[in-house]
Amino acid sequence: MTKPVELKNLKQDFSVDFIPNKCKFGVWVVNENDVYIQCRDWFSPSFQCDCCLGAPISVRTERHFPEKKTSKKFIYDDNWGDVVLRNEAWVVFRDMLDDMRSWEEWQRMEIGIRMRMCRKMEETTN
């Protein structure tokens, strides 16, 4: 996933724990007003195929994704797992920081970002 042009030569400002200890989103604040969030797991669906019901994960990956050179570390010969089709996204909130006037509000920004991300996810799935 390529970085937006607006973020060229900028370093990540901080990260947000979207799922604590499992999924972090990188956050960039541009022009002290716009917030860019890099989502490494944006509503990633599970791979579904009727022809492979009950088949081990190794069979499903070999049959449907032969071109993928994946590590065998997480591909098991049982059917207790799932093949996840990973989606990534850049989410931009324009003029997000206009209303924040104090340092305390800035510190609460992580909570605000998480809430806005949840709302954005709900909007895109409905």
N, C-alpha and C positions, 0 to 999 in steps of 0.2 A: 504494500500500500504506500503510495507516494505522499510525501508531505505537501500540504498546500503551499502555494507560492508565498503567501503572507508570512509563513513561518520560516522562510529561508534564512539560514544563519542564526536562528534563534534557538536557545536551549529551553528545554522543558522547565517550567516554573515550579511545579510540584505535581504530585499524583494524588488521585482520590481512590480510596478503597471502595469499589462498587460492591463486591462481595468480599467481606473481610477475610484477609489472609489467602484469598484465592484469585481475585481478579482486580487489578489496578488499572485505572485509566490515566493516561498522561494528560496534563493540563498546561496550556500555554495561554498567557494573557498578553494580548496584542494591543498596542496603543492605549494601554491602561483602561480599556473599555470592553473589547471583544474577547470572548473566551473560546478557545479551541480545545476540543477534547478528542483524544485518540482512543477509540474503543476497539480493543482487540477481539472482543466477543460480542457481536451485535446480533442478538436473537438467532444464534446459530442453530439451525434445525438438525434433527436426526435424519440420517439416510434411511428411507423406507423402500423396501422392495418385496413384493409378494412372492417372488420366486425364491427368496432366500429365508423365508420364515423358519426360525429355529436353527439356521446354519451358524456355525462358529464365525467369529469375527474374521479370522484369517481367510475363510472361504469367501465371505462377502467382499473383503478388500481385494483379494486376488481376482475375483470375477468381475467386479464393477470398476475397479480403479487399477488396472494393470500397469498404467503408465506412471503411477505414483511410486516413487522409491521411498517407502516409509520404513522407519526403524521397526524392527520386530520386537522392540522392548515393550510396547504397549498393545501389540496385536496378539491376542491369545487364541488358543484352539478350543475355546468354549463360547457359549452364547450369553454370557452374563454381562456383557458390555454393550456399547453402542458405537456406531460410526457417526461422528458429528461433522457436518459440513460447516466449517468455520466461516463466519461473516465478519468483516471488519468495516469500520466506518469512522469518518471524521464528523463530529457534530460541532456546530458553531452557534454560539449565542451572541448576537449582536447587541451592543449597548447594555450589556448585563450589569456593568459596574457603575453606571450613571447614578443609580440610587444609593450606592454605598458611600457614606460620608465619613465613617470613622473606622479606626483600626479594629474595633470589636466586630463591626459588620464584615470587615475583610476576613477576619478569622472564622466567621460563621459561613463563609462562602462555600466551603466544602459541603456543608449540609444542603445549602441552596442548590449547588450543582447536582448533588445526588437526587434531590427532589425533582429538579427540572429534567434530569435524564430519565427518571421513572415516568414522568408525564409524557416526554417525547416518545418513549418506547410504547406507552399505551396508545398514543395517537397513531403511530405507524402500524400497529398491529390491529387496530379496530377498523 
